[in-house]
Amino acid sequence: MNEREERRRDLLRNLALHAGPARGRMGLSLMDAARLAGLTSEGLVTVERGAGCALSLAAVEHLTLFLGLTESGLPRPRPAGMQ
């Protein structure tokens, strides 16, 4: 497996865990989040469920950053004083 495919797989695994909660923290419905991220709602559901998805690495990276997650698809730590 090449490095790009491995990165894509790792991001998708992290998104399966953190995309739904991140979307919820943003107060976005599934339809609104998908539209704003440039995806179909079915595509976003597929990512959130951790099912196999056909998104490119660039699309997965875009979704990760759109949801406010780190570049590795994990939640950002709370700022100091907000914990």
Residue frames relative to the residue before (quaternion, step in Angstrom):
aa qw qx qy qz dx dy dz
M 1.0000 0.0000 0.0000 0.0000 0.00 0.00 0.00
N 0.3695 -0.7428 0.5085 0.2305 3.56 -0.85 0.92
E 0.7132 -0.4925 0.3058 0.3940 3.53 -1.31 0.38
R 0.6454 0.5242 -0.3263 0.4496 3.61 0.98 -0.78
E 0.6759 0.4826 -0.2944 0.4728 3.56 0.90 -0.88
E 0.6328 0.5199 -0.3309 0.4688 3.58 1.04 -0.72
R 0.6370 0.5093 -0.3242 0.4792 3.61 1.00 -0.80
R 0.6407 0.5270 -0.3172 0.4595 3.60 0.93 -0.88
R 0.6592 0.5123 -0.2954 0.4645 3.57 0.94 -0.92
D 0.6639 0.4983 -0.3018 0.4689 3.60 0.95 -0.88
L 0.6454 0.5106 -0.3199 0.4695 3.59 0.97 -0.83
L 0.6619 0.5030 -0.3118 0.4602 3.59 0.90 -0.85
R 0.6277 0.5237 -0.3371 0.4671 3.58 1.03 -0.74
N 0.6816 0.4700 -0.2891 0.4806 3.61 0.93 -0.86
L 0.6358 0.5232 -0.3318 0.4604 3.60 1.02 -0.72
A 0.5972 0.5625 -0.3662 0.4391 3.58 1.05 -0.67
L 0.7047 0.4462 -0.2554 0.4890 3.58 1.10 -0.67
H 0.8385 0.2936 -0.0864 0.4508 3.56 0.88 -0.96
A 0.5210 0.6643 -0.4217 0.3307 3.64 1.16 -0.30
G 0.6710 0.5079 -0.3068 0.4445 3.60 0.85 -0.91
P 0.6870 0.4587 -0.2976 0.4786 3.61 0.81 -0.90
A 0.6317 0.5249 -0.3401 0.4579 3.62 1.02 -0.73
R 0.6364 0.5152 -0.3193 0.4771 3.57 1.00 -0.82
G 0.6463 0.5266 -0.3076 0.4586 3.57 1.01 -0.81
R 0.6474 0.5102 -0.3190 0.4677 3.58 1.00 -0.81
M 0.6657 0.4845 -0.2990 0.4824 3.57 1.13 -0.60
G 0.4170 -0.7294 0.4496 0.3031 3.57 1.26 -0.23
L 0.4861 0.6664 -0.4281 0.3692 3.58 1.14 0.61
S 0.4277 -0.6549 0.5560 0.2812 3.51 -1.07 0.78
L 0.6780 -0.4738 0.3679 0.4249 3.54 -1.27 0.28
M 0.6700 0.5071 -0.2965 0.4539 3.58 0.88 -0.96
D 0.6866 0.4814 -0.2929 0.4593 3.60 0.88 -0.93
A 0.6520 0.5103 -0.3194 0.4610 3.58 0.92 -0.84
A 0.6534 0.5068 -0.3173 0.4643 3.58 0.92 -0.85
R 0.6592 0.5103 -0.3123 0.4555 3.58 0.90 -0.90
L 0.6999 0.4730 -0.2761 0.4584 3.58 0.86 -0.95
A 0.6893 0.4553 -0.2732 0.4929 3.59 1.12 -0.61
G 0.4850 -0.6876 0.4215 0.3380 3.58 1.27 -0.11
L 0.5557 0.5799 -0.3951 0.4459 3.56 1.16 0.66
T 0.4993 -0.5679 0.5232 0.3930 3.52 -1.30 0.06
S 0.5996 -0.5574 0.4108 0.4012 3.57 -1.15 0.45
E 0.6107 0.5446 -0.3531 0.4536 3.60 1.09 -0.65
G 0.6357 0.5332 -0.3246 0.4540 3.58 1.03 -0.77
L 0.6702 0.4850 -0.2976 0.4765 3.56 0.98 -0.83
V 0.6161 0.5292 -0.3442 0.4710 3.59 1.02 -0.74
T 0.6359 0.5354 -0.3263 0.4500 3.57 0.95 -0.85
V 0.6588 0.4964 -0.3051 0.4759 3.57 0.96 -0.87
E 0.6901 0.4932 -0.2878 0.4446 3.60 0.83 -0.96
R 0.6903 0.4590 -0.2787 0.4849 3.60 1.10 -0.60
G 0.4488 -0.7092 0.4411 0.3179 3.57 1.23 -0.25
A 0.3996 0.7011 -0.4887 0.3316 3.55 1.22 0.40
G 0.6632 -0.4866 0.3743 0.4282 3.56 -1.23 0.31
C 0.0239 -0.8135 0.5808 -0.0189 3.55 -0.86 0.88
A 0.4289 -0.7339 0.4852 0.2050 3.53 -1.15 0.72
L 0.3743 0.7385 -0.4928 0.2677 3.62 1.19 0.23
S 0.4843 -0.6508 0.5045 0.2956 3.54 -1.11 0.73
L 0.6687 -0.4740 0.3738 0.4341 3.56 -1.27 0.22
A 0.6422 0.5270 -0.3296 0.4485 3.60 0.94 -0.82
A 0.6645 0.4957 -0.3028 0.4702 3.61 0.95 -0.83
V 0.6453 0.5077 -0.3166 0.4750 3.59 1.02 -0.78
E 0.6460 0.5061 -0.3172 0.4753 3.59 0.98 -0.81
H 0.6345 0.5259 -0.3247 0.4641 3.59 0.99 -0.83
L 0.6589 0.5053 -0.3050 0.4663 3.58 0.89 -0.90
T 0.6285 0.5501 -0.3294 0.4403 3.57 0.96 -0.86
L 0.7158 0.4325 -0.2523 0.4868 3.58 0.82 -0.97
F 0.5973 0.5678 -0.3571 0.4397 3.61 1.07 -0.70
L 0.7092 0.4548 -0.2504 0.4770 3.57 1.01 -0.84
G 0.5309 -0.6642 0.3915 0.3517 3.59 1.26 0.08
L 0.4590 0.6677 -0.4551 0.3694 3.55 1.22 0.42
T 0.6064 -0.5331 0.4212 0.4131 3.57 -1.25 0.22
E 0.6983 -0.4707 0.3337 0.4236 3.56 -1.29 0.16
S 0.6894 0.4335 -0.2879 0.5040 3.58 1.21 -0.31
G 0.5949 -0.6257 0.3431 0.3700 3.58 1.26 0.26
L 0.5496 0.6014 -0.3970 0.4227 3.57 1.22 0.38
P 0.5938 -0.5634 0.4149 0.3973 3.62 -1.13 0.48
R 0.4687 -0.6514 0.5171 0.2976 3.54 -1.10 0.70
P 0.5075 -0.6312 0.4747 0.3445 3.58 -1.07 0.64
R 0.5451 -0.6076 0.4597 0.3498 3.55 -1.14 0.61
P 0.5490 -0.6075 0.4491 0.3577 3.58 -1.06 0.66
A 0.6334 -0.5290 0.3996 0.3991 3.55 -1.19 0.51
G 0.7737 0.3139 -0.2553 0.4876 3.54 -0.93 0.90
M 0.6926 0.4363 -0.2752 0.5041 3.61 1.24 -0.20
Q 0.5002 0.6894 -0.4091 0.3274 3.57 1.23 0.11
